[in-house]
């Protein structure tokens, strides 16, 4: 486990980043430093402030503000386990409380909100509107991120939703914005859901998603290449067989399998709580009688059992980091959760060379399809 030390006004934190042994990938950045500095100063202006931390990455903000017992909410299921690990590395800091998600978000009012600015403009707009419903009238919002990762038109997004008091000077290529509560809310906001129609052998399916979900407005080209193979594989299963849509996003792969076979057992799993909410919404709208469960977790729950078919279009980026470290972890978990004779169908970027990495975990790997950018594989174990 590689660790790096974060030094701030209240002390030092030793932090590790899960899922990778690359020493160049830290669990914090300059935006966390700036946010902690500004948050501690802002908290001094309140008597026993109630603080909310939004979308902390790996625990730097929650631990750095632990003296205030902040409420924590995050879209990513990575944060709870990261917090546990990093809390154990810093016994001098109070252990933070549980992490909420958008499946069951916390209630306000909060005097101070400390938020990492997401890379997606639509998700930022959603967050600001949601926050307007939980910030106290006299409350303060501190939003920060690395300048190169701020979404396009972020100035306009802030202006439409909240009152920007101050854009603080950039430092170490990071920026923090101090805001007050605005009037915009999620009620009636047309940007909350977006989607497309998926055309298949049984007609059209409406596939919608919340703003934090990958490819929510159009079918991504990797999934497009994989879909015919999903339909074929689902058709070959026996009634009652189990299917896992892993890293499900809006659930499009599982929905395609459901369209072929409604007599199967389905599970949808994603690290994003907004993805889980979106997949559940789509299944309930299109197939209300489906045998389906939904899991917000980083990969596959240890107690999820085994599956006859696993569907996967793995993420190849985490924040600003691009690579295959997430996919490799999912491959390993998938290989451990396949029933005898079961297999995984996956699509991946051609340049990442998944034909080699799949063989670390599966004894049978077959290429089914390819395009200039993507490759489809079937993988299983003898």
C-alpha positions in Angstrom: 0.0 0.0 0.0 1.4 3.3 -1.1 0.8 6.3 1.2 1.3 10.1 0.9 1.2 12.7 3.6 -1.2 15.7 3.5 -0.1 18.6 5.6 -2.7 21.3 6.5 -3.4 23.8 9.3 -4.8 21.2 11.7 -2.1 18.6 11.3 -0.9 15.8 9.0 -2.8 13.0 7.4 -1.4 9.8 6.0 -3.6 8.8 3.1 -3.6 5.8 0.8 -5.4 5.4 -2.5 -7.2 2.1 -3.0 -7.1 -0.1 -6.1 -3.6 0.8 -7.3 0.0 0.5 -6.2 1.2 3.3 -8.4 3.1 5.7 -6.1 2.4 8.6 -8.4 -1.3 8.4 -7.7 -2.1 10.1 -4.4 -5.3 10.0 -2.4 -5.5 13.8 -2.3 -4.6 16.8 -4.3 -4.1 20.6 -4.0 -7.9 21.1 -4.2 -8.3 19.1 -0.9 -5.6 21.3 0.7 -7.4 24.5 -0.3 -10.8 23.2 0.7 -9.5 22.2 4.1 -7.9 25.5 4.7 -10.9 27.5 3.7 -13.4 25.1 5.5 -11.6 25.4 8.8 -11.5 29.2 8.6 -15.2 29.3 7.6 -16.2 26.9 10.4 -14.9 29.4 12.9 -17.7 31.8 12.0 -20.3 29.4 13.3 -21.2 28.2 16.8 -21.1 24.4 16.6 -21.5 24.3 12.8 -23.3 21.5 11.1 -21.0 20.5 8.2 -21.7 18.5 5.1 -18.9 17.0 3.0 -19.9 16.1 -0.6 -18.1 13.7 -2.9 -14.9 13.5 -1.0 -12.5 11.3 -3.1 -10.7 9.1 -0.6 -11.3 10.6 2.8 -9.0 13.7 2.9 -11.8 16.1 3.5 -13.8 13.9 5.9 -10.8 13.1 8.0 -9.4 16.6 7.9 -12.7 18.0 9.2 -13.4 15.1 11.6 -13.2 17.4 14.6 -16.5 18.8 13.5 -18.2 15.4 13.1 -19.3 16.2 9.5 -22.1 14.5 7.7 -20.7 12.8 4.5 -22.5 12.1 1.2 -20.8 10.7 -1.9 -22.0 9.1 -5.2 -19.1 6.7 -5.2 -19.0 3.4 -3.2 -15.2 3.7 -3.1 -15.3 6.3 -0.3 -16.7 4.2 2.6 -13.9 1.6 2.4 -11.3 4.3 1.7 -12.4 6.1 4.8 -12.1 3.0 7.0 -8.6 2.4 5.7 -7.4 5.9 6.0 -8.9 6.4 9.4 -6.9 3.4 10.6 -3.7 5.2 9.4 -4.6 8.3 11.4 -5.5 7.2 14.9 -5.1 10.8 16.2 -8.2 11.9 14.3 -11.8 11.1 15.3 -13.3 8.4 13.2 -15.8 9.8 10.7 -19.4 8.7 10.6 -21.1 6.6 8.0 -21.2 7.7 4.4 -24.6 8.5 2.8 -25.2 8.2 -0.9 -27.9 9.5 -3.3 -29.9 6.4 -2.6 -30.5 7.7 0.9 -29.2 11.3 1.1 -28.9 13.3 4.3 -31.3 16.0 5.4 -30.3 19.6 6.2 -30.0 22.3 7.2 -26.2 22.6 7.0 -24.2 25.6 8.0 -21.2 24.7 5.9 -21.0 22.5 2.8 -17.5 21.4 1.5 -17.8 19.9 -2.0 -15.4 18.5 -4.6 -16.5 20.0 -8.0 -17.3 17.1 -10.4 -16.1 16.8 -13.9 -19.6 16.6 -15.4 -21.4 20.0 -15.8 -24.8 18.3 -15.6 -23.9 16.6 -12.3 -22.5 19.9 -10.9 -25.9 21.6 -11.8 -27.8 18.8 -10.1 -25.6 19.0 -7.0 -26.0 22.8 -6.6 -29.8 22.5 -7.0 -29.9 19.7 -4.4 -27.7 21.7 -2.1 -30.0 24.7 -2.2 -32.5 22.5 -0.5 -30.2 21.6 2.5 -28.0 24.7 3.1 -29.2 26.9 5.9 -30.2 30.4 4.8 -27.0 31.8 6.4 -24.9 28.8 5.2 -21.8 28.8 3.1 -20.8 26.5 0.2 -17.1 25.9 -0.5 -16.6 24.1 -3.8 -13.2 23.2 -5.1 -11.4 21.2 -7.7 -8.3 21.0 -9.9 -8.6 23.7 -12.7 -7.9 21.2 -15.5 -10.8 19.0 -14.3 -13.5 21.7 -13.9 -16.4 21.2 -16.3 -16.9 23.4 -19.3 -19.2 26.4 -18.6 -18.8 25.9 -14.8 -19.1 29.7 -14.3 -22.5 29.7 -15.9 -23.6 26.6 -14.0 -22.8 28.2 -10.7 -24.4 31.5 -11.8 -27.7 29.7 -12.6 -27.9 27.9 -9.3 -26.2 29.7 -6.4 -24.9 33.1 -5.4 -21.1 33.2 -6.0 -19.5 35.4 -3.3 -15.8 34.9 -4.1 -13.6 33.0 -6.5 -10.4 32.5 -4.5 -7.0 32.9 -6.1 -5.8 29.7 -7.8 -3.0 27.8 -6.0 -1.1 24.8 -7.2 -3.5 24.6 -10.1 -6.5 24.3 -7.8 -9.5 26.6 -7.3 -12.0 27.1 -4.6 -15.3 29.0 -5.0 -17.2 30.4 -2.0 -21.0 30.6 -2.5 -24.3 31.3 -0.8 -27.6 29.5 -1.2 -29.5 30.2 -4.4 -33.1 29.9 -5.5 -32.8 27.0 -8.0 -34.0 23.6 -6.9 -34.4 20.1 -8.5 -38.2 20.5 -8.5 -39.2 20.7 -12.2 -35.6 21.0 -13.4 -35.5 19.3 -16.9 -31.8 18.4 -16.6 -32.3 15.8 -13.8 -33.1 12.9 -16.2 -31.8 12.4 -19.8 -31.7 9.4 -22.0 -32.4 7.7 -25.3 -34.5 4.9 -26.9 -32.9 1.5 -27.3 -34.2 -0.4 -30.3 -34.2 -4.2 -30.1 -36.0 -7.3 -31.3 -38.9 -6.6 -28.9 -39.3 -2.9 -29.8 -38.1 0.3 -28.1 -36.9 0.7 -24.5 -36.6 4.0 -22.8 -33.2 4.2 -21.1 -32.8 7.2 -18.8 -30.1 8.3 -16.3 -29.2 10.8 -13.7 -26.4 13.3 -14.4 -23.5 11.4 -12.7 -24.0 8.3 -15.0 -21.7 7.5 -17.9 -23.1 8.0 -21.5 -26.5 9.0 -20.2 -27.6 10.8 -23.3 -26.7 8.3 -26.0 -25.6 4.7 -26.3 -21.9 4.5 -26.2 -20.1 2.7 -29.0 -18.6 0.0 -26.9 -22.0 -1.1 -25.6 -23.4 -0.9 -29.1 -20.9 -3.5 -30.2 -21.6 -5.7 -27.3 -25.4 -5.7 -27.4 -26.0 -8.3 -30.1 -23.8 -10.8 -28.1 -25.7 -10.0 -24.9 -29.0 -10.9 -26.6 -27.6 -14.2 -28.0 -26.1 -15.2 -24.6 -29.2 -14.4 -22.7 -31.3 -16.4 -25.1 -29.1 -19.5 -24.5 -29.6 -19.5 -20.7 -32.0 -21.7 -18.8 -35.0 -20.3 -16.9 -34.0 -19.1 -13.5 -30.4 -18.6 -14.4 -28.6 -15.6 -12.9 -27.2 -12.6 -14.7 -25.1 -9.8 -13.3 -24.8 -6.4 -15.1 -21.5 -5.3 -13.5 -20.6 -1.6 -13.6 -24.1 -1.3 -14.9 -24.4 2.4 -15.5 -27.9 3.1 -16.7 -28.4 -0.7 -17.0 -28.5 -0.9 -20.7 -26.8 -4.3 -21.0 -29.0 -5.9 -18.4 -32.1 -4.3 -20.0 -31.1 -5.8 -23.3 -30.9 -9.3 -21.7 -34.2 -8.7 -19.9 -35.8 -7.9 -23.2 -34.8 -11.3 -24.5 -35.5 -13.3 -21.3 -37.8 -12.2 -18.5 -37.5 -15.6 -16.7 -33.9 -14.9 -15.5 -32.7 -13.6 -12.2 -30.9 -10.2 -12.6 -28.6 -8.2 -10.4 -27.4 -4.7 -11.3 -24.3 -3.3 -9.6 -22.3 -0.1 -9.9 -19.9 2.1 -7.8 -22.1 5.1 -8.6 -25.3 5.5 -6.5 -26.9 7.6 -9.3 -26.2 4.7 -11.7 -27.9 2.2 -9.4 -30.9 4.6 -9.1 -31.0 5.0 -12.9 -30.8 1.2 -13.6 -33.5 0.6 -11.0 -35.7 3.3 -12.6 -35.3 1.8 -16.1 -36.0 -1.8 -15.0 -39.1 -0.7 -13.0 -40.4 1.3 -15.9 -39.8 -1.3 -18.6 -40.1 -4.6 -16.8 -42.0 -4.1 -13.5 -42.3 -7.8 -12.9 -38.6 -8.6 -13.4 -36.7 -10.6 -10.8 -34.0 -7.9 -10.2 -31.9 -6.6 -7.4 -29.6 -3.6 -7.2 -26.4 -3.1 -5.4 -24.3 0.0 -4.8 -20.8 -1.3 -4.3 -17.3 -1.2 -5.6 -17.4 -4.2 -7.8 -19.2 -7.3 -6.6 -20.5 -7.8 -3.1 -18.7 -10.6 -1.4 -22.1 -12.3 -0.5 -23.6 -11.8 -4.0 -23.2 -15.4 -4.9 -22.3 -16.8 -8.3 -23.8 -16.0 -11.7 -24.3 -17.9 -15.0 -23.6 -14.7 -17.0 -21.8 -11.5 -16.2 -22.0 -8.5 -18.5 -19.3 -5.9 -18.3 -18.3 -2.6 -20.0 -15.6 -1.6 -17.6 -14.7 2.0 -16.8 -11.2 2.9 -17.9 -10.9 6.2 -16.0 -11.2 7.2 -12.3 -11.4 11.0 -12.0 -8.6 12.2 -14.1 -6.7 8.9 -14.1 -6.9 6.7 -17.2 -5.9 3.0 -17.1 -6.9 -0.6 -16.7 -6.6 -0.8 -12.9 -10.4 -0.8 -12.3 -11.0 -3.4 -15.1 -8.4 -5.7 -13.7 -10.1 -5.7 -10.3 -13.4 -6.3 -11.9 -12.0 -9.2 -13.9 -10.7 -10.8 -10.8 -14.0 -10.5 -8.9 -15.9 -11.7 -11.9 -13.8 -14.9 -12.2 -14.6 -15.6 -8.5 -18.3 -15.1 -9.0 -19.0 -17.3 -12.0 -20.9 -20.6 -11.7 -19.3 -23.7 -13.3 -19.9 -23.4 -17.0 -20.7 -19.7 -16.6 -19.0 -16.9 -18.6 -18.4 -13.2 -18.8 -19.2 -11.1 -21.8 -17.2 -7.8 -21.9 -16.2 -5.0 -24.3 -13.1 -2.9 -23.9 -10.9 -0.4 -25.6 -8.6 -2.1 -28.0 -5.5 -0.2 -27.0 -5.7 -1.5 -23.4 -4.9 -5.1 -24.4 -7.5 -6.9 -22.4 -6.9 -10.1 -24.4 -3.7 -10.5 -22.3 -5.1 -9.4 -18.9 -8.2 -11.5 -19.1 -6.0 -14.6 -19.3 -4.7 -13.9 -15.8 -8.1 -14.7 -14.4 -9.9 -16.9 -17.0 -8.6 -20.1 -18.6 -10.9 -19.7 -21.7 -10.8 -16.3 -23.5 -12.4 -15.9 -26.9 -12.7 -12.8 -29.1 -16.2 -12.5 -30.5 -16.2 -9.1 -32.2 -14.1 -6.1 -32.9 -14.2 -2.5 -34.3 -11.3 -0.1 -34.8 -11.6 1.1 -31.2 -13.3 -1.8 -29.2 -13.1 -5.6 -28.8 -15.7 -8.0 -27.4 -14.6 -11.0 -25.4 -16.2 -14.0 -23.8 -14.3 -15.4 -20.8 -14.8 -18.3 -18.6 -13.1 -21.1 -16.7 -12.8 -24.8 -17.5 
